[in-house]
Amino acid sequence: MAAAATASFTKEVLPPTLDSTSEPPELFDGTTRLYISYICPYAQRTWIARNYKARRVVNDKFYSICTLGEQGLQEKIKLVPIDLDNRPAWYKEKVYPANKVPSLEHNNEVKGESLDLIKYINKYFEGPELLPDDPAKQQFAEELLSYSDSFNKVMYTAMISKGDVGDDFGAALDKLEDALLKFDDGPFFLGHFSLVDIAYAPFIERLQTFLKEVKNYDITEGRPKLILWIEELGKIDAYTHTKQDPQVLLARNKKRLGVLISPVTCSSMFI
């Protein structure tokens, strides 16, 4: 399989965001629901995984199951977008007491935490595999997934710093650049597109725009593998269909990073 196969993907019509005035869906009726926010990077991880698993490879080309006339994860896992600034009370009371996104309602249970959920979606739903069989790649995947929280903390520090981004941030980006050098069978962290790319993509997307605008810092300078990785991500429709207007995200982050942020709006401060 090519690292970034030619894609033909049916873009779904996204459901409206639910707020405090919205009625809940018919909860625990056997429907699998992915509760997200369109602007939350942690939720975006699960949205990407769900989209990617809704594809099938035919003659080395990716097609959405919808394009092939079959029911895919876009139908089997329903998106339920939540307004983080005006959350419906029933979400905390009846769905997910942690009151964060993402969460997944499946088999009459609700699970949370984005890294756990992308692994769960990959394991329990049909579609292209997002982890390789190679034990060395599996081990490296776990290392990078475990590191992602540490990377995000360094990223946050760089974004709110009063001066330069700092040496720790440059070292964190260099760590990703080195990781992209490890396997030479494709432009992604494990060669082929995987859960690792899904874990990092939403944050790099926001980071690149924010630091360029606010600190005139180019995260790709001197990092050719990172440049290529970002370019190849742009060819993955399961990811690009989850992207929001970068200027909207930029304005929101500039506003929110200047104030005390409630920890229950999203699984992350970066939205």
C-alpha positions in Angstrom: 0.0 0.0 0.0 1.3 3.4 -0.8 2.0 5.8 2.0 -0.5 8.2 0.7 -2.7 6.5 -1.8 -5.0 8.3 -4.2 -8.3 9.1 -2.4 -11.9 9.4 -3.4 -13.9 10.4 -0.4 -17.5 11.4 0.1 -17.5 14.4 2.4 -20.4 14.0 4.8 -22.9 16.7 5.8 -22.0 17.5 9.4 -24.7 17.6 12.0 -25.4 20.9 13.9 -23.7 21.6 17.2 -25.8 20.9 20.3 -26.0 23.5 23.1 -27.8 24.0 26.3 -31.1 24.4 24.5 -30.8 21.2 22.5 -32.6 18.0 23.4 -30.4 14.9 23.8 -30.4 12.1 21.3 -32.1 8.8 22.2 -29.3 7.7 24.5 -28.2 4.1 24.9 -30.5 2.9 22.1 -27.8 0.8 20.4 -26.5 3.7 18.3 -22.7 4.3 18.5 -22.1 8.0 19.0 -18.9 10.0 19.0 -19.3 13.2 21.1 -16.9 15.8 19.8 -16.4 19.5 19.3 -15.5 20.7 15.9 -12.8 23.0 17.4 -11.2 20.7 20.0 -7.9 19.0 18.9 -8.4 16.1 21.2 -11.8 15.4 19.8 -10.3 15.9 16.3 -8.1 12.9 16.9 -11.1 10.6 17.3 -12.9 12.2 14.4 -9.9 11.6 12.1 -9.6 7.9 13.2 -13.3 7.4 12.6 -13.1 9.0 9.2 -10.0 7.0 8.2 -11.6 3.7 9.3 -14.5 4.5 7.0 -12.3 3.9 4.0 -11.5 0.8 2.0 -8.5 0.1 -0.3 -9.3 -1.0 -3.9 -6.5 -1.4 -6.3 -4.2 0.6 -4.1 -6.7 3.5 -3.9 -8.6 4.6 -0.9 -12.4 5.0 -1.2 -14.9 6.0 1.4 -17.3 3.2 2.1 -20.1 5.6 1.1 -18.5 6.0 -2.3 -18.6 2.2 -2.7 -22.3 2.1 -1.8 -21.8 0.5 1.6 -22.4 1.5 5.2 -19.2 2.7 6.8 -18.2 4.2 10.1 -19.6 7.6 9.0 -23.0 5.8 9.4 -22.0 3.4 12.2 -20.4 6.0 14.4 -22.6 9.1 14.5 -21.0 12.4 15.3 -22.6 14.4 18.1 -20.9 17.8 18.2 -21.2 19.7 21.5 -20.9 23.5 22.1 -18.1 23.8 24.6 -19.1 27.3 25.6 -22.7 26.4 26.2 -22.8 22.7 26.9 -26.1 20.9 27.4 -26.6 19.8 31.0 -27.7 16.3 29.8 -24.2 15.6 28.5 -22.7 15.7 32.0 -25.7 14.3 33.7 -26.5 11.4 31.4 -23.6 10.8 29.1 -20.1 11.6 30.4 -19.7 12.9 34.0 -16.2 14.3 33.2 -18.1 16.7 30.9 -15.3 16.7 28.3 -14.9 15.8 24.7 -14.3 13.4 23.1 -16.3 10.5 24.4 -17.7 7.4 22.7 -21.0 5.8 23.4 -20.7 2.2 22.3 -22.3 -1.0 23.5 -24.2 0.8 26.2 -21.0 2.2 27.7 -19.3 5.6 27.4 -15.6 5.8 27.2 -13.3 8.9 27.1 -9.7 10.1 26.7 -8.7 10.6 23.1 -5.6 8.4 22.9 -7.6 5.5 24.4 -10.4 6.2 22.0 -8.4 6.2 18.8 -6.9 2.9 19.8 -10.4 1.6 20.6 -11.8 2.7 17.3 -8.9 1.1 15.5 -9.3 -2.2 17.4 -13.0 -2.7 17.4 -14.2 -1.2 14.1 -13.6 -2.5 10.6 -11.5 -0.5 8.2 -7.9 0.2 7.3 -5.5 -0.8 10.1 -3.9 2.2 11.8 -1.1 0.3 13.6 1.4 -1.9 11.7 2.2 -5.5 12.5 5.9 -4.8 12.7 6.9 -5.1 16.5 9.5 -2.4 16.2 7.0 0.0 14.7 4.5 -0.9 17.4 7.0 -0.2 20.1 7.9 3.1 18.6 4.2 4.0 18.2 3.7 3.5 21.9 6.7 5.6 22.7 5.5 8.5 20.5 1.9 8.2 21.8 3.1 8.3 25.4 5.3 11.4 24.5 2.4 13.3 23.0 1.2 14.8 26.3 4.7 16.0 27.2 5.0 17.5 23.7 1.7 19.3 24.2 2.8 20.8 27.5 6.0 22.1 26.0 3.9 23.5 23.1 1.6 25.2 25.5 4.5 26.8 27.4 5.9 28.1 24.1 2.5 29.6 23.1 2.0 31.5 26.3 5.6 32.6 26.8 6.3 36.3 26.9 9.5 36.1 24.9 11.0 33.5 22.6 9.6 30.0 22.4 12.6 28.6 24.3 15.2 25.9 23.8 12.9 23.2 25.2 10.4 23.8 22.5 13.0 23.6 19.7 14.3 20.4 21.2 10.7 19.0 21.2 10.3 19.8 17.5 13.7 18.3 16.8 12.6 15.1 18.6 9.7 14.9 16.1 12.0 15.6 13.2 14.3 12.8 14.3 11.3 10.5 14.8 10.2 11.1 11.2 13.7 9.9 10.1 13.4 6.5 11.8 11.5 4.6 9.0 12.2 5.2 5.3 9.1 3.5 3.8 6.9 6.6 3.9 6.6 10.2 5.1 4.8 9.5 8.3 6.0 8.6 11.8 5.7 4.8 11.1 6.2 5.1 7.4 2.5 4.7 6.6 -0.3 6.9 8.1 -1.1 5.7 11.6 -2.5 6.5 15.1 0.7 8.4 15.8 0.1 10.9 13.0 -3.5 11.2 14.2 -2.3 12.0 17.7 0.0 14.8 16.6 -1.7 16.3 13.6 -4.4 18.5 15.3 -1.8 20.1 17.6 0.8 20.8 15.0 -1.9 22.3 12.8 -2.8 24.9 15.5 0.8 25.4 16.6 2.1 26.2 13.2 -0.5 28.9 12.6 -0.3 30.4 16.1 3.4 30.7 16.4 3.8 32.1 12.9 1.3 34.8 13.6 2.1 35.6 17.2 5.8 35.0 17.4 6.9 35.0 13.8 8.3 31.5 14.4 8.3 28.9 11.6 8.2 25.4 13.2 9.3 23.8 9.9 12.5 25.9 9.4 15.4 23.5 9.2 13.1 20.5 9.6 12.6 19.0 6.1 10.9 15.9 7.3 8.3 17.9 9.2 7.6 19.9 6.1 7.0 16.7 4.1 4.9 15.3 6.9 2.6 18.3 6.9 2.4 18.3 3.1 1.5 14.6 3.1 -1.1 15.1 5.8 -2.8 17.5 3.5 -3.4 14.6 1.1 -5.3 12.5 3.7 -8.9 13.4 3.3 -9.9 11.8 6.6 -7.8 14.5 8.2 -8.5 17.5 5.9 -12.3 17.0 6.3 -11.9 17.7 10.0 -9.9 20.9 9.6 -11.5 24.2 10.6 -10.8 27.7 9.4 -7.2 28.3 10.7 -8.0 32.0 11.3 -11.0 31.1 13.4 -8.9 28.8 15.5 -6.1 31.4 15.7 -8.5 34.1 17.0 -10.0 31.7 19.5 -6.6 30.5 20.8 -5.3 34.1 21.0 -8.3 35.0 23.1 -8.4 32.0 25.3 -4.7 31.6 26.0 -4.8 35.1 27.6 -7.3 34.1 30.2 -7.8 31.4 32.8 -9.2 28.4 31.0 -11.7 26.0 32.5 -10.4 22.4 32.5 -13.8 21.0 31.5 -14.4 22.6 28.2 -12.3 20.2 26.2 -9.6 17.6 27.0 -7.1 20.4 26.1 -6.4 24.0 26.4 -5.8 24.3 22.7 -9.1 24.7 20.9 
